[in-house]
Amino acid sequence: MEDLDASTPMASLLARFPGAKRALFARYHIGGCSSCAYRDDETLAEVATRNEIDVSEAIDHILQSHIVDAAMLITAKEVKELVDSGAGIVFLDTRTREEHEAVAIAGSEFMTQERQQELFGLAKEDTTIILYDHTGSRVLDTCAWFQGHGLKGTRGVIGGIDAWSKEVDKSVPRYRLEMD
């Protein structure tokens, strides 16, 4: 299991444990709004002290959540094997419509609100649903959302479409988002 201690700055913690933000909010209501937010340079100990929680308990919770998160992920190569095997999967792009229209993985579909609701209402619990984003940084939250709605066969691509481009299909253009 990965090392994590009380002196870890929140920015480093979130980079190493992407689901930690969701885990801290779910259990302790930390980080979800302005009244319970934290700074990137604050240590986990500082955040725990300010919120009157035991830092050791928070560390244990983050590490246990990380194990659960890891089970929701799949590599780009594993997805390619599923696609090539002819397994019936639902392959959804969770990025923006503009990103999807610019570049997408062959065989995937853009996830609209309507498609999401259709899956929540009609899909079976064990339906294999593969989700991807740009770099894999947001896919865990969407996986958790789908699994929370009973779709336990939902997995997210580690590294997103960027990993797909590097590891599976180099013809899929890589890109970088420019943010203001």
PyMOL commands that set and color helices and strands:
alter all, ss='L'
color gray80, all
select helices_A, chain A and resi 10-16+20-28+34-36+44-50+55-71+76-85+97-102+113-122+139-148+160-167
alter helices_A, ss='H'
color red, helices_A
select strands_A, chain A and resi 73-74+89-93+109-110+128-132+154-157
alter strands_A, ss='S'
color yellow, strands_A
deselect
rebuild
show_as cartoon
